[in-house]
Amino acid sequence: MNNVFFQEQREQSMIKARIVTKYFTTWANIILSTLKKHPHRTQRMAYVDLFAGPGRYDDQSKSTPLLVLEAILSNSDLSSRMITLFNDKDNANIESLKTAIEHLPGIEKLQYEPRFYNEEVGDEIVKMFSSRNIVPTFFFVDPWGYKGLSLNLVSSIIKDWGCDCVLFFNYNRVNMGVNNDAVKQHMASLFGVERLSNLQSKLLETLTSNEREIIVVQELCEALRQSGSRYVLPFRFKSDKGTRTSHHLIFLSKNFRAYDIMKEIMANESSDTKNGVASFEYNPRDMFYKQDTIFDLLSRPLDELQSALLKQYSGQTIDFEDLYEEHSVNRPFIKRNYKAVLRDMLDKGLISAVHSTTNKPPPKGTFSDKMRITFRGEI
């Protein structure tokens, strides 16, 4: 990790840490509840940060490891079960992080003392995770660039039950490296040899910077899906001036509930919405320019969602929860968007809906998770 990055905490870093900490807290409570229902199962769980950094910025604001530890310490059940592992190849970072953690109020409450490692993330760490059955673990993988980030690493850390991951994808560094033979091995580890070759061919076309970014991120997300992560969710960060992408946070899980929880978190942390649909992006410019443009006024993503639902489910009857899980993946819509659209469709007579157990229609203005929906056939 480049120490320059920790000189001051910028808004993007605060948003990143907030997303990770919010998800970790929800994930930990869900795993905890499940473990309590199975007392004969191992009760341990873990947080692993493979590129942990020094713990605090130069302005003394806390980075993600300290925020996660504070969340653990606030819950006695987590404090007695959670194993924490922190790694950074920079020994100065690890020593700084140790000191910062030692000074956290209540750190003595932890049943398991934090473990610290000073290793370069590579094949040996991949082999270690691949060869073991891992307790439910939340992994944070936040390299400064791309060295150590690989499909093999991802598949090794999310293979077991309850294991989710957030990784930092430095788009600028990767974008420069895709066609650079000097780092071809790193790019092949990240995308796969065949996919990298196809990506390089696609990028030879005349593309805008936005088109290029979409292609690179889509190829990475597809590579991650093929490496064992059924659900992949990117969140984009723009630079301070808001004119270019700096990086993405990418969430990985095998579980739809986990995906849905993170999707809600990322939607709420987005700096902009269009017609009630989150951008899944943080752009500092949105904090200063909130007025709608002509494009914004013409953009009607919820109308597009309605059209898509009518087309896909024409003449079918389906429970809302099944529809939502089936249709929402890899789309920017969250549950409240679906409910708003379906309620509007119900009012227009495009669908009928009754509660799946009482067989009663929903009260006016509402739409619950337990609705059974029948779509009109094509007219």
Disulfide bonds with the S-S distance in Angstrom:
none
